[in-house]
Amino acid sequence: MAKSRKCGKAKGGKAKGGKAKGGKAKGGKAKGACSKDIEFGSSMKAKRFICDKMAGKNVEAVGGINGVLGKRLACAGFESAEKLSCQMRQMTKRKYLRFMMKKSGSNVRYAMDSYVSMKKHCDQVKDC
């Protein structure tokens, strides 16, 4: 008695439809892959924050930090953007992202947006 083939695989290790093992299509790109890079810190809020002085601004003025994340950061002791900026300058990028995710519960996207926004501000305005 011959074994039946499972998962619709044909002889030679290729699945039906001309796709090779691993879910990659013939062109070499993974299924659902996007060729666009994500641009961080490009929102209007981030652009406004980059142009103005940081003195006296609430932490919610930073790009990538919304009302909920701002309240969580305020509870953790970071009410102003200046305090967050001081914290950012003492850390590496990776440590800052981990810090943001731990203290505010943000995801990587929001943490990266805030990092890029603060970094661009410090580079452009130089009041850090």
N, CA, C and O atoms as CSV, one atom per row, in Angstrom:
chain,resi,resn,atom,element,x,y,z
A,1,MET,N,N,0.832,-1.175,0.000
A,1,MET,CA,C,0.000,0.000,0.000
A,1,MET,C,C,0.883,1.246,0.000
A,1,MET,O,O,1.793,1.344,0.823
A,2,ALA,N,N,0.645,2.180,-0.879
A,2,ALA,CA,C,1.464,3.384,-1.006
A,2,ALA,C,C,1.005,4.442,-0.013
A,2,ALA,O,O,-0.173,4.522,0.337
A,3,LYS,N,N,1.973,5.261,0.439
A,3,LYS,CA,C,1.659,6.349,1.370
A,3,LYS,C,C,0.997,7.494,0.615
A,3,LYS,O,O,1.379,7.812,-0.511
A,4,SER,N,N,0.022,8.097,1.234
A,4,SER,CA,C,-0.613,9.246,0.596
A,4,SER,C,C,0.157,10.511,0.965
A,4,SER,O,O,0.698,10.625,2.065
A,5,ARG,N,N,0.196,11.449,0.037
A,5,ARG,CA,C,0.895,12.710,0.280
A,5,ARG,C,C,0.004,13.644,1.078
A,5,ARG,O,O,-1.198,13.732,0.830
A,6,LYS,N,N,0.605,14.347,2.047
A,6,LYS,CA,C,-0.133,15.294,2.873
A,6,LYS,C,C,0.260,16.724,2.511
A,6,LYS,O,O,1.308,16.956,1.908
A,7,CYS,N,N,-0.575,17.660,2.879
A,7,CYS,CA,C,-0.337,19.101,2.709
A,7,CYS,C,C,-0.234,19.517,1.252
A,7,CYS,O,O,0.283,20.601,0.983
A,8,GLY,N,N,-0.682,18.744,0.327
A,8,GLY,CA,C,-0.691,19.137,-1.072
A,8,GLY,C,C,0.685,19.266,-1.691
A,8,GLY,O,O,0.846,19.982,-2.679
A,9,LYS,N,N,1.683,18.592,-1.137
A,9,LYS,CA,C,3.032,18.689,-1.697
A,9,LYS,C,C,3.187,17.710,-2.846
A,9,LYS,O,O,2.743,16.564,-2.788
A,10,ALA,N,N,3.824,18.195,-3.876
A,10,ALA,CA,C,4.127,17.344,-5.018
A,10,ALA,C,C,5.522,16.770,-4.838
A,10,ALA,O,O,6.229,17.127,-3.895
A,11,LYS,N,N,5.914,15.892,-5.732
A,11,LYS,CA,C,7.256,15.337,-5.666
A,11,LYS,C,C,8.270,16.452,-5.881
A,11,LYS,O,O,8.006,17.403,-6.618
A,12,GLY,N,N,9.425,16.339,-5.242
A,12,GLY,CA,C,10.474,17.322,-5.423
A,12,GLY,C,C,10.496,18.376,-4.315
A,12,GLY,O,O,11.323,19.286,-4.362
A,13,GLY,N,N,9.618,18.281,-3.330
A,13,GLY,CA,C,9.659,19.184,-2.189
A,13,GLY,C,C,8.965,20.514,-2.399
A,13,GLY,O,O,9.014,21.370,-1.515
A,14,LYS,N,N,8.322,20.719,-3.536
A,14,LYS,CA,C,7.642,21.988,-3.763
A,14,LYS,C,C,6.153,21.809,-3.557
A,14,LYS,O,O,5.570,20.785,-3.913
A,15,ALA,N,N,5.556,22.834,-2.974
A,15,ALA,CA,C,4.115,22.796,-2.762
A,15,ALA,C,C,3.407,23.194,-4.043
A,15,ALA,O,O,4.030,23.680,-4.987
A,16,LYS,N,N,2.103,22.985,-4.067
A,16,LYS,CA,C,1.320,23.371,-5.236
A,16,LYS,C,C,1.407,24.866,-5.447
A,16,LYS,O,O,1.564,25.616,-4.485
A,17,GLY,N,N,1.310,25.304,-6.664
A,17,GLY,CA,C,1.315,26.726,-6.978
A,17,GLY,C,C,2.696,27.265,-7.265
A,17,GLY,O,O,2.847,28.473,-7.448
A,18,GLY,N,N,3.699,26.431,-7.312
A,18,GLY,CA,C,5.045,26.864,-7.663
A,18,GLY,C,C,5.803,27.514,-6.516
A,18,GLY,O,O,6.844,28.129,-6.743
A,19,LYS,N,N,5.311,27.395,-5.298
A,19,LYS,CA,C,6.000,27.996,-4.162
A,19,LYS,C,C,6.947,26.974,-3.555
A,19,LYS,O,O,6.621,25.793,-3.429
A,20,ALA,N,N,8.111,27.451,-3.187
A,20,ALA,CA,C,9.092,26.583,-2.560
A,20,ALA,C,C,8.784,26.459,-1.077
A,20,ALA,O,O,7.881,27.125,-0.570
A,21,LYS,N,N,9.523,25.618,-0.385
A,21,LYS,CA,C,9.335,25.452,1.049
A,21,LYS,C,C,9.629,26.760,1.762
A,21,LYS,O,O,10.432,27.564,1.289
A,22,GLY,N,N,8.985,26.973,2.891
A,22,GLY,CA,C,9.249,28.153,3.695
A,22,GLY,C,C,8.313,29.306,3.405
A,22,GLY,O,O,8.474,30.368,4.006
A,23,GLY,N,N,7.353,29.159,2.527
A,23,GLY,CA,C,6.377,30.189,2.265
A,23,GLY,C,C,6.861,31.297,1.353
A,23,GLY,O,O,6.190,32.320,1.223
A,24,LYS,N,N,8.009,31.120,0.718
A,24,LYS,CA,C,8.516,32.153,-0.170
A,24,LYS,C,C,8.017,31.915,-1.587
A,24,LYS,O,O,7.928,30.776,-2.046
A,25,ALA,N,N,7.700,32.979,-2.257
A,25,ALA,CA,C,7.252,32.884,-3.639
A,25,ALA,C,C,8.467,32.760,-4.547
A,25,ALA,O,O,9.605,32.801,-4.080
A,26,LYS,N,N,8.225,32.611,-5.831
A,26,LYS,CA,C,9.322,32.413,-6.778
A,26,LYS,C,C,10.304,33.577,-6.805
A,26,LYS,O,O,11.497,33.364,-7.019
A,27,GLY,N,N,9.831,34.801,-6.594
A,27,GLY,CA,C,10.686,35.979,-6.671
A,27,GLY,C,C,11.664,36.117,-5.524
A,27,GLY,O,O,12.561,36.956,-5.599
A,28,GLY,N,N,11.537,35.340,-4.473
A,28,GLY,CA,C,12.459,35.387,-3.362
A,28,GLY,C,C,11.926,36.177,-2.175
A,28,GLY,O,O,12.474,36.069,-1.078
A,29,LYS,N,N,10.871,36.969,-2.362
A,29,LYS,CA,C,10.302,37.726,-1.260
A,29,LYS,C,C,9.329,36.845,-0.483
A,29,LYS,O,O,8.639,36.002,-1.057
A,30,ALA,N,N,9.286,37.051,0.810
A,30,ALA,CA,C,8.349,36.298,1.640
A,30,ALA,C,C,6.932,36.775,1.355
A,30,ALA,O,O,6.705,37.908,0.929
A,31,LYS,N,N,6.003,35.890,1.599
A,31,LYS,CA,C,4.608,36.213,1.351
A,31,LYS,C,C,4.193,37.378,2.244
A,31,LYS,O,O,4.417,37.331,3.453
A,32,GLY,N,N,3.600,38.410,1.680
A,32,GLY,CA,C,3.141,39.554,2.436
A,32,GLY,C,C,4.242,40.555,2.755
A,32,GLY,O,O,4.009,41.475,3.539
A,33,ALA,N,N,5.428,40.412,2.181
A,33,ALA,CA,C,6.522,41.328,2.458
A,33,ALA,C,C,6.253,42.676,1.809
A,33,ALA,O,O,5.683,42.757,0.721
A,34,CYS,N,N,6.670,43.722,2.490
A,34,CYS,CA,C,6.458,45.079,2.002
A,34,CYS,C,C,7.819,45.706,1.754
A,34,CYS,O,O,8.714,45.589,2.590
A,35,SER,N,N,7.985,46.355,0.644
A,35,SER,CA,C,9.275,46.942,0.308
A,35,SER,C,C,9.413,48.360,0.850
A,35,SER,O,O,10.499,48.933,0.758
A,36,LYS,N,N,8.348,48.956,1.416
A,36,LYS,CA,C,8.403,50.308,1.938
A,36,LYS,C,C,9.029,50.307,3.329
A,36,LYS,O,O,8.729,49.439,4.148
A,37,ASP,N,N,9.893,51.276,3.593
A,37,ASP,CA,C,10.437,51.449,4.929
A,37,ASP,C,C,9.500,52.343,5.718
A,37,ASP,O,O,8.874,53.243,5.157
A,38,ILE,N,N,9.404,52.105,6.988
A,38,ILE,CA,C,8.560,52.921,7.844
A,38,ILE,C,C,9.350,54.150,8.250
A,38,ILE,O,O,10.483,54.041,8.720
A,39,GLU,N,N,8.753,55.322,8.070
A,39,GLU,CA,C,9.407,56.557,8.450
A,39,GLU,C,C,8.883,56.977,9.815
A,39,GLU,O,O,7.684,57.200,9.984
A,40,PHE,N,N,9.774,57.084,10.777
A,40,PHE,CA,C,9.386,57.450,12.129
A,40,PHE,C,C,9.515,58.952,12.325
A,40,PHE,O,O,10.345,59.599,11.685
A,41,GLY,N,N,8.704,59.499,13.198
A,41,GLY,CA,C,8.785,60.913,13.530
A,41,GLY,C,C,8.347,61.831,12.409
A,41,GLY,O,O,8.856,62.947,12.299
A,42,SER,N,N,7.423,61.398,11.580
A,42,SER,CA,C,7.005,62.205,10.438
A,42,SER,C,C,5.609,62.799,10.610
A,42,SER,O,O,5.096,63.427,9.684
A,43,SER,N,N,4.986,62.616,11.769
A,43,SER,CA,C,3.648,63.153,11.981
A,43,SER,C,C,3.726,64.669,12.208
A,43,SER,O,O,4.796,65.209,12.489
A,44,MET,N,N,2.596,65.334,12.082
A,44,MET,CA,C,2.558,66.788,12.300
A,44,MET,C,C,2.928,67.125,13.747
A,44,MET,O,O,3.593,68.129,14.002
A,45,LYS,N,N,2.506,66.299,14.677
A,45,LYS,CA,C,2.822,66.513,16.087
A,45,LYS,C,C,4.340,66.464,16.298
A,45,LYS,O,O,4.897,67.306,17.001
A,46,ALA,N,N,4.998,65.490,15.696
A,46,ALA,CA,C,6.449,65.361,15.826
A,46,ALA,C,C,7.160,66.535,15.168
A,46,ALA,O,O,8.143,67.049,15.702
A,47,LYS,N,N,6.665,66.960,14.009
A,47,LYS,CA,C,7.288,68.100,13.318
A,47,LYS,C,C,7.161,69.386,14.124
A,47,LYS,O,O,8.099,70.182,14.177
A,48,ARG,N,N,5.987,69.595,14.761
A,48,ARG,CA,C,5.799,70.778,15.609
A,48,ARG,C,C,6.741,70.733,16.813
A,48,ARG,O,O,7.308,71.753,17.206
A,49,PHE,N,N,6.901,69.541,17.392
A,49,PHE,CA,C,7.779,69.399,18.562
A,49,PHE,C,C,9.228,69.658,18.189
A,49,PHE,O,O,9.965,70.262,18.967
A,50,ILE,N,N,9.643,69.215,17.025
A,50,ILE,CA,C,11.030,69.373,16.595
A,50,ILE,C,C,11.390,70.847,16.419
A,50,ILE,O,O,12.511,71.248,16.733
A,51,CYS,N,N,10.460,71.654,15.922
A,51,CYS,CA,C,10.743,73.054,15.605
A,51,CYS,C,C,10.768,73.967,16.826
A,51,CYS,O,O,11.528,74.936,16.837
A,52,ASP,N,N,9.972,73.695,17.847
A,52,ASP,CA,C,9.836,74.594,18.992
A,52,ASP,C,C,10.806,74.239,20.108
A,52,ASP,O,O,11.394,73.158,20.124
A,53,LYS,N,N,10.961,75.173,21.039
A,53,LYS,CA,C,11.773,74.923,22.229
A,53,LYS,C,C,11.072,73.919,23.136
A,53,LYS,O,O,9.845,73.821,23.133
A,54,MET,N,N,11.847,73.182,23.902
A,54,MET,CA,C,11.294,72.124,24.740
A,54,MET,C,C,10.853,72.640,26.109
A,54,MET,O,O,10.062,71.983,26.785
A,55,ALA,N,N,11.347,73.795,26.525
A,55,ALA,CA,C,11.094,74.309,27.868
A,55,ALA,C,C,9.598,74.459,28.142
A,55,ALA,O,O,8.879,75.095,27.371
A,56,GLY,N,N,9.143,73.876,29.229
A,56,GLY,CA,C,7.763,74.004,29.661
A,56,GLY,C,C,6.766,73.114,28.947
A,56,GLY,O,O,5.568,73.208,29.214
A,57,LYS,N,N,7.217,72.259,28.053
A,57,LYS,CA,C,6.288,71.393,27.322
A,57,LYS,C,C,5.969,70.139,28.119
A,57,LYS,O,O,6.820,69.568,28.801
A,58,ASN,N,N,4.727,69.738,28.009
A,58,ASN,CA,C,4.266,68.505,28.631
A,58,ASN,C,C,4.850,67.319,27.855
A,58,ASN,O,O,5.205,67.456,26.684
A,59,VAL,N,N,4.948,66.176,28.497
A,59,VAL,CA,C,5.509,64.989,27.852
A,59,VAL,C,C,4.627,64.523,26.688
A,59,VAL,O,O,5.109,63.859,25.771
A,60,GLU,N,N,3.338,64.871,26.725
A,60,GLU,CA,C,2.423,64.487,25.649
A,60,GLU,C,C,2.671,65.262,24.356
A,60,GLU,O,O,2.129,64.905,23.309
A,61,ALA,N,N,3.484,66.318,24.417
A,61,ALA,CA,C,3.802,67.088,23.215
A,61,ALA,C,C,4.818,66.371,22.334
A,61,ALA,O,O,4.970,66.709,21.160
A,62,VAL,N,N,5.503,65.397,22.887
A,62,VAL,CA,C,6.509,64.639,22.134
A,62,VAL,C,C,5.782,63.729,21.142
A,62,VAL,O,O,4.770,63.114,21.479
A,63,GLY,N,N,6.299,63.649,19.933
A,63,GLY,CA,C,5.724,62.763,18.933
A,63,GLY,C,C,5.782,61.321,19.390
A,63,GLY,O,O,6.798,60.881,19.928
A,64,GLY,N,N,4.707,60.581,19.184
A,64,GLY,CA,C,4.662,59.172,19.568
A,64,GLY,C,C,4.127,58.934,20.965
A,64,GLY,O,O,3.947,57.785,21.368
A,65,ILE,N,N,3.864,60.014,21.722
A,65,ILE,CA,C,3.332,59.853,23.072
A,65,ILE,C,C,1.934,60.458,23.093
A,65,ILE,O,O,1.766,61.673,22.989
A,66,ASN,N,N,0.945,59.599,23.227
A,66,ASN,CA,C,-0.440,60.069,23.256
A,66,ASN,C,C,-0.869,60.323,24.696
A,66,ASN,O,O,-0.047,60.263,25.610
A,67,GLY,N,N,-2.148,60.606,24.900
A,67,GLY,CA,C,-2.651,60.936,26.225
A,67,GLY,C,C,-2.482,59.830,27.243
A,67,GLY,O,O,-2.103,60.084,28.386
A,68,VAL,N,N,-2.761,58.604,26.836
A,68,VAL,CA,C,-2.660,57.463,27.755
A,68,VAL,C,C,-1.203,57.221,28.154
A,68,VAL,O,O,-0.900,57.045,29.334
A,69,LEU,N,N,-0.310,57.213,27.175
A,69,LEU,CA,C,1.108,56.992,27.476
A,69,LEU,C,C,1.672,58.151,28.287
A,69,LEU,O,O,2.514,57.949,29.162
A,70,GLY,N,N,1.207,59.374,27.995
A,70,GLY,CA,C,1.653,60.547,28.740
A,70,GLY,C,C,1.269,60.468,30.207
A,70,GLY,O,O,2.062,60.827,31.077
A,71,LYS,N,N,0.055,60.000,30.490
A,71,LYS,CA,C,-0.386,59.856,31.883
A,71,LYS,C,C,0.426,58.794,32.602
A,71,LYS,O,O,0.765,58.958,33.773
A,72,ARG,N,N,0.741,57.707,31.912
A,72,ARG,CA,C,1.554,56.650,32.527
A,72,ARG,C,C,2.961,57.158,32.826
A,72,ARG,O,O,3.524,56.855,33.878
A,73,LEU,N,N,3.530,57.935,31.895
A,73,LEU,CA,C,4.865,58.494,32.128
A,73,LEU,C,C,4.833,59.508,33.265
A,73,LEU,O,O,5.768,59.570,34.064
A,74,ALA,N,N,3.765,60.303,33.346
A,74,ALA,CA,C,3.634,61.271,34.432
A,74,ALA,C,C,3.570,60.565,35.788
A,74,ALA,O,O,4.154,61.040,36.763
A,75,CYS,N,N,2.868,59.443,35.851
A,75,CYS,CA,C,2.810,58.650,37.090
A,75,CYS,C,C,4.184,58.083,37.444
A,75,CYS,O,O,4.489,57.870,38.617
A,76,ALA,N,N,5.007,57.841,36.427
A,76,ALA,CA,C,6.353,57.311,36.660
A,76,ALA,C,C,7.363,58.423,36.972
A,76,ALA,O,O,8.534,58.144,37.226
A,77,GLY,N,N,6.900,59.705,36.951
A,77,GLY,CA,C,7.785,60.811,37.319
A,77,GLY,C,C,8.316,61.627,36.151
A,77,GLY,O,O,9.189,62.473,36.344
A,78,PHE,N,N,7.817,61.398,34.958
A,78,PHE,CA,C,8.277,62.136,33.784
A,78,PHE,C,C,7.135,62.993,33.242
A,78,PHE,O,O,6.506,62.648,32.241
A,79,GLU,N,N,6.870,64.138,33.930
A,79,GLU,CA,C,5.768,65.003,33.528
A,79,GLU,C,C,6.141,65.902,32.363
A,79,GLU,O,O,5.292,66.222,31.531
A,80,SER,N,N,7.398,66.311,32.294
A,80,SER,CA,C,7.813,67.258,31.259
A,80,SER,C,C,8.682,66.573,30.211
A,80,SER,O,O,9.288,65.528,30.452
A,81,ALA,N,N,8.720,67.196,29.051
A,81,ALA,CA,C,9.536,66.666,27.962
A,81,ALA,C,C,11.021,66.786,28.280
A,81,ALA,O,O,11.834,66.001,27.792
A,82,GLU,N,N,11.372,67.777,29.104
A,82,GLU,CA,C,12.782,67.955,29.473
A,82,GLU,C,C,13.294,66.780,30.304
A,82,GLU,O,O,14.422,66.328,30.110
A,83,LYS,N,N,12.479,66.292,31.219
A,83,LYS,CA,C,12.888,65.143,32.035
A,83,LYS,C,C,13.087,63.907,31.167
A,83,LYS,O,O,14.032,63.141,31.356
A,84,LEU,N,N,12.182,63.729,30.219
A,84,LEU,CA,C,12.296,62.582,29.314
A,84,LEU,C,C,13.525,62.716,28.429
A,84,LEU,O,O,14.189,61.727,28.118
A,85,SER,N,N,13.823,63.949,28.026
A,85,SER,CA,C,15.008,64.196,27.204
A,85,SER,C,C,16.288,63.887,27.977
A,85,SER,O,O,17.216,63.293,27.428
A,86,CYS,N,N,16.342,64.286,29.244
A,86,CYS,CA,C,17.508,63.968,30.082
A,86,CYS,C,C,17.687,62.461,30.205
A,86,CYS,O,O,18.805,61.950,30.144
A,87,GLN,N,N,16.579,61.760,30.377
A,87,GLN,CA,C,16.628,60.303,30.481
A,87,GLN,C,C,17.133,59.693,29.180
A,87,GLN,O,O,17.943,58.766,29.196
A,88,MET,N,N,16.653,60.215,28.053
A,88,MET,CA,C,17.040,59.677,26.749
A,88,MET,C,C,18.536,59.861,26.485
A,88,MET,O,O,19.185,58.972,25.934
A,89,ARG,N,N,19.081,61.014,26.878
A,89,ARG,CA,C,20.505,61.283,26.627
A,89,ARG,C,C,21.422,60.372,27.428
A,89,ARG,O,O,22.580,60.183,27.053
A,90,GLN,N,N,20.928,59.808,28.519
A,90,GLN,CA,C,21.752,58.925,29.349
A,90,GLN,C,C,21.748,57.486,28.863
A,90,GLN,O,O,22.507,56.657,29.365
A,91,MET,N,N,20.902,57.183,27.892
A,91,MET,CA,C,20.721,55.795,27.459
A,91,MET,C,C,21.095,55.608,25.996
A,91,MET,O,O,21.170,56.558,25.216
A,92,THR,N,N,21.325,54.352,25.659
A,92,THR,CA,C,21.446,54.003,24.252
A,92,THR,C,C,20.045,53.909,23.660
A,92,THR,O,O,19.053,53.921,24.388
A,93,LYS,N,N,19.972,53.817,22.359
A,93,LYS,CA,C,18.677,53.736,21.685
A,93,LYS,C,C,17.887,52.515,22.158
A,93,LYS,O,O,16.698,52.619,22.460
A,94,ARG,N,N,18.536,51.385,22.220
A,94,ARG,CA,C,17.867,50.145,22.619
A,94,ARG,C,C,17.358,50.224,24.055
A,94,ARG,O,O,16.245,49.789,24.350
A,95,LYS,N,N,18.181,50.785,24.952
A,95,LYS,CA,C,17.767,50.906,26.345
A,95,LYS,C,C,16.606,51.879,26.484
A,95,LYS,O,O,15.712,51.661,27.302
A,96,TYR,N,N,16.609,52.961,25.689
A,96,TYR,CA,C,15.502,53.917,25.732
A,96,TYR,C,C,14.202,53.255,25.276
A,96,TYR,O,O,13.154,53.456,25.890
A,97,LEU,N,N,14.266,52.472,24.209
A,97,LEU,CA,C,13.066,51.801,23.721
A,97,LEU,C,C,12.520,50.838,24.777
A,97,LEU,O,O,11.311,50.781,25.002
A,98,ARG,N,N,13.394,50.097,25.411
A,98,ARG,CA,C,12.961,49.188,26.487
A,98,ARG,C,C,12.368,49.965,27.657
A,98,ARG,O,O,11.357,49.568,28.237
A,99,PHE,N,N,13.017,51.083,27.994
A,99,PHE,CA,C,12.538,51.936,29.075
A,99,PHE,C,C,11.123,52.432,28.783
A,99,PHE,O,O,10.256,52.386,29.655
A,100,MET,N,N,10.888,52.907,27.557
A,100,MET,CA,C,9.569,53.415,27.188
A,100,MET,C,C,8.512,52.315,27.231
A,100,MET,O,O,7.396,52.531,27.702
A,101,MET,N,N,8.873,51.144,26.740
A,101,MET,CA,C,7.912,50.041,26.740
A,101,MET,C,C,7.595,49.578,28.163
A,101,MET,O,O,6.471,49.162,28.446
A,102,LYS,N,N,8.580,49.650,29.054
A,102,LYS,CA,C,8.365,49.207,30.430
A,102,LYS,C,C,7.600,50.252,31.238
A,102,LYS,O,O,6.643,49.910,31.932
A,103,LYS,N,N,8.005,51.514,31.161
A,103,LYS,CA,C,7.403,52.566,31.989
A,103,LYS,C,C,6.019,52.979,31.510
A,103,LYS,O,O,5.125,53.211,32.324
A,104,SER,N,N,5.831,53.075,30.175
A,104,SER,CA,C,4.552,53.581,29.682
A,104,SER,C,C,3.674,52.491,29.085
A,104,SER,O,O,2.487,52.717,28.852
A,105,GLY,N,N,4.230,51.325,28.836
A,105,GLY,CA,C,3.454,50.252,28.223
A,105,GLY,C,C,3.234,50.458,26.741
A,105,GLY,O,O,2.311,49.883,26.163
A,106,SER,N,N,4.075,51.275,26.116
A,106,SER,CA,C,3.918,51.536,24.675
A,106,SER,C,C,4.462,50.375,23.862
A,106,SER,O,O,5.194,49.527,24.372
A,107,ASN,N,N,4.095,50.353,22.594
A,107,ASN,CA,C,4.670,49.350,21.707
A,107,ASN,C,C,5.926,49.926,21.053
A,107,ASN,O,O,6.277,51.081,21.295
A,108,VAL,N,N,6.586,49.146,20.245
A,108,VAL,CA,C,7.851,49.557,19.643
A,108,VAL,C,C,7.652,50.760,18.724
A,108,VAL,O,O,8.502,51.649,18.673
A,109,ARG,N,N,6.554,50.792,18.010
A,109,ARG,CA,C,6.285,51.888,17.070
A,109,ARG,C,C,6.228,53.237,17.795
A,109,ARG,O,O,6.883,54.191,17.374
A,110,TYR,N,N,5.448,53.324,18.885
A,110,TYR,CA,C,5.338,54.571,19.624
A,110,TYR,C,C,6.659,54.926,20.310
A,110,TYR,O,O,7.044,56.095,20.344
A,111,ALA,N,N,7.347,53.934,20.849
A,111,ALA,CA,C,8.629,54.191,21.501
A,111,ALA,C,C,9.646,54.722,20.493
A,111,ALA,O,O,10.407,55.639,20.799
A,112,MET,N,N,9.658,54.148,19.298
A,112,MET,CA,C,10.582,54.600,18.260
A,112,MET,C,C,10.208,55.999,17.768
A,112,MET,O,O,11.090,56.817,17.506
A,113,ASP,N,N,8.917,56.277,17.641
A,113,ASP,CA,C,8.476,57.619,17.251
A,113,ASP,C,C,8.952,58.660,18.260
A,113,ASP,O,O,9.430,59.728,17.876
A,114,SER,N,N,8.822,58.354,19.537
A,114,SER,CA,C,9.256,59.316,20.552
A,114,SER,C,C,10.766,59.488,20.536
A,114,SER,O,O,11.264,60.600,20.712
A,115,TYR,N,N,11.499,58.405,20.326
A,115,TYR,CA,C,12.958,58.498,20.271
A,115,TYR,C,C,13.403,59.369,19.098
A,115,TYR,O,O,14.243,60.253,19.264
A,116,VAL,N,N,12.852,59.126,17.936
A,116,VAL,CA,C,13.246,59.887,16.744
A,116,VAL,C,C,12.855,61.352,16.891
A,116,VAL,O,O,13.618,62.238,16.507
A,117,SER,N,N,11.686,61.611,17.437
A,117,SER,CA,C,11.226,62.974,17.636
A,117,SER,C,C,12.163,63.733,18.578
A,117,SER,O,O,12.544,64.868,18.293
A,118,MET,N,N,12.528,63.116,19.687
A,118,MET,CA,C,13.422,63.768,20.652
A,118,MET,C,C,14.826,63.923,20.083
A,118,MET,O,O,15.475,64.946,20.302
A,119,LYS,N,N,15.295,62.923,19.361
A,119,LYS,CA,C,16.635,62.973,18.784
A,119,LYS,C,C,16.734,64.094,17.740
A,119,LYS,O,O,17.695,64.864,17.734
A,120,LYS,N,N,15.730,64.174,16.860
A,120,LYS,CA,C,15.721,65.243,15.857
A,120,LYS,C,C,15.650,66.615,16.513
A,120,LYS,O,O,16.297,67.559,16.061
A,121,HIS,N,N,14.868,66.721,17.574
A,121,HIS,CA,C,14.759,67.990,18.294
A,121,HIS,C,C,16.112,68.400,18.863
A,121,HIS,O,O,16.536,69.544,18.706
A,122,CYS,N,N,16.782,67.469,19.521
A,122,CYS,CA,C,18.090,67.772,20.111
A,122,CYS,C,C,19.126,68.139,19.053
A,122,CYS,O,O,19.976,69.000,19.282
A,123,ASP,N,N,19.054,67.484,17.895
A,123,ASP,CA,C,20.005,67.777,16.824
A,123,ASP,C,C,19.730,69.124,16.180
A,123,ASP,O,O,20.665,69.831,15.802
A,124,GLN,N,N,18.456,69.493,16.048
A,124,GLN,CA,C,18.094,70.705,15.327
A,124,GLN,C,C,18.087,71.939,16.214
A,124,GLN,O,O,18.681,72.956,15.858
A,125,VAL,N,N,17.426,71.866,17.363
A,125,VAL,CA,C,17.256,73.050,18.216
A,125,VAL,C,C,18.438,73.228,19.162
A,125,VAL,O,O,18.785,74.357,19.508
A,126,LYS,N,N,19.050,72.146,19.578
A,126,LYS,CA,C,20.219,72.133,20.452
A,126,LYS,C,C,19.954,72.796,21.805
A,126,LYS,O,O,20.812,73.513,22.320
A,127,ASP,N,N,18.772,72.563,22.382
A,127,ASP,CA,C,18.504,73.038,23.732
A,127,ASP,C,C,18.451,71.877,24.724
A,127,ASP,O,O,17.899,72.004,25.816
A,128,CYS,N,N,19.016,70.775,24.339
A,128,CYS,CA,C,19.028,69.585,25.203
A,128,CYS,C,C,20.224,69.592,26.123
A,128,CYS,O,O,20.396,68.669,26.919
